[in-house]
Amino acid sequence: MSFFDSLSHPIDFSPLRRWVRYRVEERTLETLIWLGALLRVWVYLDGRPYWMDEGSLSANLRGGPILDFSRPLAGDQLAPFGFLIPERVLVALFGGSVYVTRLIPLVCGIAALGLFRCLAERLLSRSGAIVAMILFAFSDDLIYYSSELKPYSWDLAIGLVVTLVSLGELAADSSRRRLGLLALVAIGSPWMSFPSVFVVAGCGAVLLAHRLLAGRWRDAARLAAIAGGWGASAVVAYRASSRLLNEATSMYVFWNFAFLPFPPTTRKALSTTSGILLETFVTPLNLVPPFLPYAFAVLAVALLVFGTAALGRRDPAALAILLAPLALALAASALRKYPFHGRLIVWLVPVFFVLIAEGTQAVRGRGGRRLHVAVLALLLAYPCCDAVYESTGRRMRDFNIHGDLRKNQFME
């Protein structure tokens, strides 16, 4: 075909359009990370006074040897050694101001933005990853806990690391380097984060089952060895951490409302269970505004269900990696071992946001562009507005006595 003959045929611009779209979406994800980081730094720089729990924990960071854990922590406090030790080091070097003690949560909160982007890109389409990233970057709870002297953003970052390492092992053939990284993360995690036990146990169980079903016995044996090392580490860490908690603690009384009734066979038990589960969409997900709460809760639940079904069809093993830690946390709550509420399940936020974002893509495929745009507007408007409003030092949500987004009980 001559050059002049080619002019009579339409030019295919689809590769160029795909490249431009890819670059725009890439830039959008980068911009959202920067905006999320800016919001976290802005709230951190406000330097609000400690609230009661922060003040109690800060008292355990000053005045004594860095590695002295011979007595229970004062103020009925509990935190993992991997969080307390670097906090004590910072306080010993630079003093105990709110900016020093909240630096580690801030770094973890910002690092979680990049880690979550990796997770969203691994599991979602580009447009789905953008939706998930908007939810994550503008999450009121995640912004707030990135500048609080508690290990919640620390738990979030560690949970994301474990999940990403597990997904990497799931998607590729085992190698010594990857298994070594998995062993390091798994065995060290009980000392770094309490809820990491659910993430490691859940992800590890899925990986082991995947290898056994595929008949990869050598890989399964190596994973079992890592599981043994993790189990021993978890037992020792649990016993050591238990000594940090006063025997007369009121912690379980304080969190009594957040234990799932088991078995939920009565009407009251079913009502309590549904209340605890639906409260998740208020805190820590912050997807239900004060106005029309039931309508927004139904929307969030529907998107979660659609997204779970869609990801299950496309990548069932990855869905299992996400849901197994959630299932273990629910089981622990039913056994009255771990409260399922608010700040204590911040580490589960990535699971919900990924599945809800996948749900918006399912709506797009079934309902068309107009319905998709309407759903996105309803889903994203309140979290984005609330995040901007929070940056002014105020909040739309009411004070919660159980420690979520506190507006009072400050300590001078």
C-alpha positions in Angstrom: 0.0 0.0 0.0 1.4 3.4 -1.0 1.5 6.4 1.3 -1.3 8.1 -0.7 -3.5 5.0 -0.5 -3.0 4.9 3.3 -4.5 8.3 3.6 -7.9 7.0 2.4 -8.0 4.6 5.5 -8.8 5.9 8.9 -5.9 6.1 11.3 -6.2 4.0 14.4 -5.7 6.3 17.4 -6.7 3.8 20.0 -3.1 3.0 21.2 -2.5 6.7 21.6 -5.8 7.1 23.6 -4.9 4.2 25.8 -1.5 5.6 26.5 -2.9 9.1 27.3 -5.5 7.5 29.6 -2.9 5.5 31.3 -0.7 8.5 32.0 -3.7 10.6 33.2 -4.7 7.8 35.6 -1.1 7.4 36.7 -0.8 11.1 37.5 -4.2 11.0 39.3 -2.9 8.3 41.7 0.3 10.2 42.4 -1.7 13.4 43.0 -4.0 11.6 45.5 -1.0 10.3 47.4 0.4 13.8 47.7 -3.0 15.2 48.7 -3.4 12.5 51.3 0.0 13.1 52.7 -0.6 16.9 52.8 -3.8 16.4 54.8 -2.0 14.1 57.3 0.9 16.5 57.7 -1.5 19.5 58.1 -3.4 17.8 60.9 -0.2 16.7 62.5 1.2 20.3 62.4 -1.9 21.5 64.2 -0.3 20.0 67.4 -3.6 19.4 69.2 -3.2 18.5 72.9 -3.1 14.9 74.0 -6.4 13.4 74.7 -6.7 11.2 77.8 -5.5 7.9 76.3 -2.5 9.6 74.5 -1.5 11.3 77.7 -1.6 8.0 79.6 0.5 6.3 77.0 3.0 9.2 76.8 3.7 8.8 80.5 5.1 5.4 79.8 7.6 6.8 77.3 9.5 9.1 79.6 11.8 8.8 82.6 12.9 5.2 82.5 15.3 3.0 80.6 14.3 2.4 77.0 14.2 -1.4 77.3 12.6 -1.5 80.8 9.4 -3.5 80.6 9.6 -5.1 84.0 6.3 -3.5 85.2 2.8 -3.1 83.7 2.3 0.1 81.7 0.7 2.9 83.7 -2.7 4.2 82.9 -4.2 0.8 81.8 -2.3 1.1 78.5 -1.1 -1.5 76.2 1.0 -1.3 73.0 3.4 -3.6 71.2 7.2 -3.6 72.0 7.9 -2.7 68.4 6.0 0.5 68.8 7.0 1.4 72.4 10.8 1.0 71.9 11.2 3.4 68.9 8.8 5.9 70.6 11.0 5.8 73.8 14.1 6.3 71.6 12.6 9.4 70.0 11.5 10.8 73.4 15.0 10.2 74.9 16.7 12.0 71.9 14.3 14.9 71.2 11.9 15.2 74.2 8.3 14.4 74.6 6.4 17.0 72.6 3.3 16.0 70.6 5.3 16.5 67.4 8.0 14.0 68.5 5.7 11.3 69.9 3.3 11.5 66.9 6.1 11.4 64.3 6.0 7.6 64.0 2.2 7.5 63.4 2.6 10.2 60.8 5.3 8.4 58.9 3.3 5.2 59.0 0.2 7.0 57.8 2.0 8.5 54.8 3.8 5.2 54.1 0.4 3.5 54.1 -0.7 5.7 51.2 2.0 4.2 49.0 1.5 0.7 50.2 -2.3 1.0 49.6 -1.6 2.2 46.1 0.4 -0.9 45.4 -2.5 -3.1 46.8 -5.1 -1.2 44.7 -3.1 -1.5 41.5 -2.5 -5.2 42.2 -6.2 -6.0 42.6 -8.2 -3.4 40.7 -8.5 -1.8 37.3 -7.0 1.7 36.9 -10.3 3.4 37.4 -11.1 1.2 40.4 -7.7 1.9 41.9 -8.5 5.7 41.7 -11.8 5.2 43.5 -10.1 3.2 46.2 -7.3 5.7 46.5 -9.7 8.6 46.9 -11.5 6.7 49.8 -8.1 6.0 51.4 -6.5 9.4 50.9 -9.5 11.3 52.2 -10.5 8.9 55.0 -11.2 11.0 58.1 -10.2 8.2 60.5 -6.9 7.5 58.7 -6.0 11.1 58.6 -6.8 11.5 62.3 -4.9 8.4 63.5 -1.9 9.4 61.5 -1.4 12.1 64.1 -2.3 10.3 67.3 0.1 8.7 69.8 -1.4 5.2 69.4 -0.3 2.3 67.2 -3.3 2.4 64.9 -1.6 3.8 61.7 1.4 1.6 62.7 -0.9 -1.5 62.6 -2.3 -0.3 59.2 1.1 -0.1 57.6 2.3 -3.4 58.9 -1.0 -5.1 57.8 -0.5 -3.7 54.3 3.1 -5.0 54.2 2.1 -8.5 55.2 -0.8 -8.5 52.7 1.4 -7.3 49.8 4.2 -9.8 50.6 1.5 -12.6 50.7 0.0 -11.5 47.4 3.5 -11.5 45.9 4.1 -15.0 47.1 0.7 -16.1 45.8 1.3 -14.7 42.3 4.7 -16.2 41.6 6.8 -19.3 42.2 8.4 -19.5 45.5 12.0 -18.4 45.8 14.5 -18.3 48.6 14.5 -14.5 48.6 10.7 -14.2 48.7 10.3 -16.9 51.3 13.0 -15.2 53.4 11.2 -11.9 53.2 7.9 -13.7 54.1 9.6 -15.4 57.1 11.1 -12.1 58.3 7.8 -10.3 58.1 5.8 -13.1 59.7 8.1 -13.9 62.6 8.7 -10.3 63.5 5.1 -9.1 63.2 3.8 -10.3 66.6 6.3 -8.0 68.3 5.3 -5.1 66.1 1.6 -5.2 65.9 -1.1 -7.0 67.9 -3.7 -7.3 65.0 -1.0 -8.6 62.7 -1.7 -12.0 64.1 -5.0 -12.0 62.1 -3.3 -10.8 58.9 -0.4 -13.3 59.1 -2.5 -16.2 60.2 -5.2 -15.5 57.5 -2.8 -14.9 54.7 -0.6 -17.8 55.7 -3.5 -20.2 55.8 -4.6 -19.1 52.3 -1.0 -19.5 50.9 -0.6 -22.9 52.5 -4.0 -24.1 51.2 -3.1 -22.8 47.7 0.2 -24.7 47.6 -1.4 -27.9 48.9 -4.2 -27.8 46.4 -1.7 -27.3 43.6 0.3 -30.3 44.8 3.4 -28.1 45.5 4.5 -30.1 48.5 8.0 -28.6 48.9 6.6 -25.0 48.9 3.9 -26.1 51.4 6.5 -27.6 53.7 8.5 -24.4 53.6 5.4 -22.3 54.4 4.6 -24.7 57.2 8.1 -24.2 58.7 7.6 -20.4 58.5 4.2 -20.9 60.2 5.9 -22.8 63.0 8.4 -20.0 63.5 5.6 -17.4 63.5 3.6 -19.5 66.0 6.4 -19.7 68.4 7.1 -16.0 68.1 3.5 -15.1 68.6 3.2 -17.2 71.8 6.3 -15.6 73.3 5.2 -12.1 72.2 1.7 -12.6 73.7 3.1 -13.7 77.0 5.6 -10.8 77.2 2.9 -8.3 76.2 0.4 -9.7 78.7 2.8 -8.6 81.4 2.5 -5.0 80.3 -1.2 -5.0 81.1 -2.3 -4.6 84.7 -4.2 -7.6 86.1 -7.0 -5.3 87.3 -7.5 -3.8 83.8 -10.9 -2.5 82.9 -10.1 -2.8 79.2 -12.4 -5.7 78.6 -15.3 -4.0 80.4 -14.7 -0.8 78.4 -14.9 -2.7 75.1 -17.6 -5.1 76.1 -20.1 -3.6 73.6 -17.8 -4.6 70.7 -17.7 -8.4 71.2 -20.0 -10.3 68.8 -22.5 -12.5 70.5 -22.0 -16.2 69.9 -24.0 -18.0 68.7 -26.3 -15.2 67.4 -29.5 -17.3 67.7 -31.8 -14.8 69.5 -33.4 -11.7 68.0 -31.4 -9.6 70.4 -28.1 -11.3 69.5 -28.8 -10.8 65.8 -29.6 -7.2 66.4 -26.4 -6.7 68.3 -24.4 -8.5 65.6 -25.8 -6.4 62.8 -25.3 -3.2 64.8 -21.6 -4.0 65.3 -21.1 -4.9 61.7 -22.9 -1.9 60.3 -21.1 0.4 62.7 -18.0 -0.4 60.7 -19.3 1.7 57.9 -19.5 4.7 60.3 -16.1 4.1 61.9 -13.5 3.5 60.7 -14.7 3.6 57.1 -16.5 7.0 57.5 -18.9 6.3 54.6 -22.2 7.1 56.5 -22.9 10.8 57.0 -25.1 12.1 59.8 -28.0 12.7 57.4 -29.8 9.8 55.7 -27.5 7.2 57.5 -29.5 4.1 56.5 -29.6 5.0 52.8 -25.8 5.5 52.7 -25.2 2.3 54.8 -27.3 0.3 52.3 -25.3 1.8 49.4 -22.0 0.9 51.1 -23.1 -2.6 51.9 -24.4 -3.2 48.4 -21.1 -2.0 46.8 -19.2 -4.3 49.3 -21.3 -7.3 48.2 -21.0 -6.5 44.5 -17.2 -6.0 44.8 -16.7 -9.2 46.8 -18.6 -11.2 44.2 -16.7 -9.6 41.3 -13.3 -10.1 42.8 -14.2 -13.6 43.7 -15.0 -14.4 40.1 -11.8 -12.8 38.8 -9.2 -13.7 41.5 -10.6 -16.0 44.2 -7.2 -16.6 45.8 -6.6 -12.8 46.2 -10.1 -12.4 47.7 -9.3 -15.1 50.2 -6.1 -13.2 51.2 -8.2 -10.2 51.9 -11.1 -11.9 53.7 -9.3 -14.4 55.8 -7.9 -11.9 58.3 -11.4 -10.3 58.5 -12.9 -13.7 59.3 -10.4 -14.3 62.0 -11.0 -10.9 63.6 -14.7 -11.6 63.7 -14.1 -15.0 65.2 -11.8 -13.4 67.9 -14.5 -10.9 68.7 -17.1 -13.8 69.1 -14.6 -15.5 71.5 -14.3 -12.2 73.4 -10.6 -11.9 72.6 -10.5 -8.8 70.3 -13.1 -6.0 70.1 -14.5 -5.4 66.6 -14.9 -1.6 66.5 -13.5 1.7 65.3 -9.9 2.4 66.0 -9.1 -1.2 66.8 -10.0 -2.3 63.2 -8.3 0.5 61.3 -6.0 -2.1 59.9 -9.0 -3.6 58.0 -9.8 -0.4 56.2 -7.8 -1.4 53.0 -9.9 -4.6 52.7 -13.2 -2.7 52.7 -12.0 0.1 50.4 -10.7 -2.3 47.8 -13.9 -4.3 47.7 -16.1 -1.3 47.7 -14.1 0.2 44.8 -14.4 -3.0 43.0 -18.2 -2.8 43.6 -18.3 0.6 41.8 -16.7 -1.0 38.8 -19.3 -3.8 38.9 -22.0 -1.1 38.9 -20.4 0.5 35.9 -20.4 -2.8 34.0 -24.1 -3.6 34.8 -25.8 -0.2 35.1 -23.9 2.0 32.6 -22.1 5.3 32.8 -24.8 7.4 34.3 -25.5 5.1 37.2 -21.8 4.7 37.8 -21.3 8.5 38.0 -24.3 8.8 40.4 -22.9 6.1 42.7 -19.5 7.6 42.7 -20.9 11.0 43.6 -22.9 9.5 46.5 -20.0 7.4 47.7 -17.2 10.0 47.6 -18.8 13.3 48.4 -19.1 12.9 52.1 -15.6 11.4 52.8 -13.9 14.1 50.7 -15.9 17.0 52.3 -15.3 15.6 55.8 -11.6 15.3 55.2 -11.4 18.9 54.1 -13.5 20.0 57.1 -11.3 18.1 59.4 -8.2 20.0 58.2 -9.8 23.1 59.8 -9.7 21.4 63.2 -13.4 20.5 63.3 -15.4 17.3 62.6 -18.8 16.4 61.4 -19.1 13.3 63.6 -20.1 13.5 67.2 -17.7 12.7 70.0 -17.6 8.9 70.7 -16.8 7.8 74.2 -14.9 4.8 72.9 -12.2 6.8 71.4 -13.1 7.6 67.8 -12.2 11.1 66.6 -12.2 12.8 70.0 -13.2 16.4 70.2 -12.7 16.8 73.9 -11.1 15.1 76.9 -7.9 16.9 76.0 -4.9 17.0 78.4 -2.9 20.2 78.7 
